[in-house]
Amino acid sequence: VLISDSLSPAAVAVLEERGVNVDVRIGLSESELAGLIGPYDGLAVRSATKVTAQVLDAAQNLKVVGRAGIGVDNIDVAAATQRGVVVMNTPFGNSVTTAEHAIAMILALARQLPAADRSTRAGRWEKSRFMGTELAGKVLGLIGCGNIGSIVAERSQGLRMRVIAYDPYLAPERARDLGVEKVELDQLLARADVISLHTPLNESTRNILDAKALAKTRKGVRIVNCARGGLLDERALEEAIRSGHVAGAALDVFEQEPVRDSPLFGLDEVVVTPHLGASTAEAQEKVAVHIAEQMADYLSTGAVVNALNMPSVSAEEAPRLRPYMKLANQLGSFAGQLTETGLRSATITYAGQVATLNTRPLTAALLQGLLAPLLESVNMVNAPSVARERNIAVTTIHQESIEDYQTLI
């Protein structure tokens, strides 16, 4: 395994304890990484290393990329999937730390702490200048209410804030458990006193707070982004602050990082930090250990945890599934070799004991076997996406009761 970003030494210790050889090479350029990656089975990164299609093309032996943290926008997941490389992250290791940073930013913004600190250090005693706002009773609007957003919701309720959330994936039951009111985006923009972003960066969320969205917010709104740069239009935010419509903003992330200069830096209404959301000793230790354990388990036992492009298989499940995966792969291969005309659909029935297991990896193994006679470079990781790309309809049926057989596929 190659570690190409700064990780806690605990990661190296975990990998070596489990029989994995480790090299640490930090600060590599894209071309340098592409030149080195060839013989490695695994690559462990944080946010600095860019795992591009060029790097993946050169990674002839690569089986897994591990991201110590949540966001994977520095990894070309589609290219990794196409090449059969599992991409893992650690979605829970730094959730509390990042949520606490968001709460700190909300408080700093409400009470103008950085500007007041600078003023006081300069020898000015400007009590009347730094009139803050009380958070109790204010409406906090969360754009995204997953792992981190839900922790922010709980902590902000301790400050007696009322929480509303826009998240298409937030189940009504979960919202009720959190004490959060689920709303549409336009409702959130119109009602929130503070808006905090906690969503991944993708094509549907890029610039979710653009000039048009900012114009829909209530006058005096404060905006916090500790999630991903690119979720808000920084130029539009600057204009909204200068016009007085937005009272202030607190940013831990930026469209381009590292950012050396920005028009936002000249505004006292803006609080900025250099992507510190996950920067606590506890969080860095957790994510380093978690990603090392996950990668070691996958390379040694086939266990898949927190993968973005492959069904998860626990260390306990892997030995039980292994013979079924071999069988499913051979059944798929047999059917694929019998298929002479264009393949349009596949129906897979799991009956008996196997129907009670995690069958998603079995389906992936079967599709690999099915497509292998027709296509080159298909494997368990990319087989489901290859089937979707070729409009091959895949149906799975589970029936636990069965006569004559203990298990039937």
Disulfide bonds with the S-S distance in Angstrom:
none
